[in-house]
Amino acid sequence: MTKEKDVEKFLEQLSEEELEQIDKGEYVGNVCDDCIDEKRKKVKHDYKAGDYVKCEFESSDDRNEYMWVLIEEIDETTITGRLDNDPVLVHQIKCGDTVKINKDKIVQVIYM
């Protein structure tokens, strides 16, 4: 089976609620890495300060959590902004904290 078919099969197994949780960065279950990679490939890098980006954060137990960040600054390789979610798995940060994230961790953008 091809990578695309595997991703498609994984997504078909999820409920509508789980798909919405993935889009909101609230899904705590195991997310297929290929699904996230596919979303990451589609992200355009034309975001600006004031836009929201969904980013991948790694927890202390090597699980990933996806949360929204309000962009405040952008440089060549990173964005700096304010975390706009209450983390479930990542305990060293909290909603409202300033975070600096590599651009390759961005999986989705909301343009404001």
C-alpha positions in Angstrom: 0.0 0.0 0.0 1.3 3.5 -0.8 1.9 6.2 1.8 -1.1 8.1 0.5 -3.4 5.1 0.8 -2.1 4.5 4.4 -2.9 8.1 5.3 -6.3 7.9 3.7 -7.1 4.7 5.5 -6.1 6.2 8.8 -8.2 9.3 8.4 -11.2 7.2 7.3 -11.1 5.3 10.6 -11.5 8.5 12.7 -14.8 9.9 13.8 -15.9 13.4 12.8 -15.2 14.5 16.3 -11.6 13.1 16.2 -11.0 14.9 12.8 -12.2 18.2 14.3 -9.9 17.6 17.3 -6.9 17.1 15.0 -7.8 20.4 13.2 -8.1 22.2 16.5 -4.9 20.8 17.9 -6.9 19.0 20.6 -6.5 15.3 19.5 -4.6 13.4 22.2 -4.7 9.9 20.5 -2.0 8.6 18.2 -1.9 10.7 15.1 -0.4 9.2 12.0 2.9 11.0 11.4 2.3 10.8 7.6 -1.0 12.7 8.1 0.8 15.5 9.9 3.6 15.5 7.2 0.9 15.8 4.5 -0.7 18.8 6.3 2.8 20.3 6.9 3.6 20.2 3.1 0.5 22.2 2.3 1.3 25.1 4.6 2.2 28.2 2.8 4.8 30.4 4.4 3.0 33.7 3.7 1.8 34.1 7.3 2.5 37.3 9.2 2.3 38.7 12.7 -1.3 38.5 13.9 -2.0 35.2 12.2 -2.5 31.9 14.0 -0.4 28.8 13.3 -0.9 25.3 14.6 2.4 23.9 15.7 3.8 20.6 16.9 5.1 20.5 20.5 6.9 17.5 21.9 6.1 16.3 25.5 8.6 14.9 28.0 7.4 11.4 27.1 8.0 11.9 23.4 4.4 12.3 22.4 3.3 15.2 20.2 0.7 17.8 20.9 -0.6 20.3 18.3 -1.5 23.7 19.6 -2.3 27.2 18.2 0.2 30.1 18.5 -0.6 33.7 17.8 2.3 35.0 15.8 4.1 38.1 17.2 7.5 37.9 15.4 8.9 36.0 12.4 12.6 35.5 11.5 14.3 33.3 8.9 13.7 29.9 10.6 11.4 30.5 13.6 8.2 32.2 14.7 7.7 33.7 18.2 4.2 34.1 19.6 1.7 33.5 22.3 0.4 30.0 23.0 -3.4 30.0 22.6 -4.2 26.5 23.9 -4.2 24.8 27.3 -1.6 22.0 26.9 -2.7 18.5 27.9 0.6 16.6 27.3 3.2 19.4 27.3 3.5 20.5 31.0 6.4 23.0 30.8 4.3 25.7 29.1 0.8 27.2 29.6 -1.7 29.2 27.6 -0.5 32.7 27.2 3.2 31.9 27.4 5.5 33.2 24.8 7.0 30.4 22.7 9.6 30.2 19.9 9.0 27.5 17.3 10.8 26.3 14.2 8.8 27.0 11.1 9.0 23.3 10.1 6.8 22.5 13.1 3.8 24.5 11.6 1.0 22.3 10.3 -1.8 24.8 9.7 -2.4 28.5 9.4 -5.4 30.8 10.1 -5.0 34.1 8.3 -6.4 37.0 10.3 
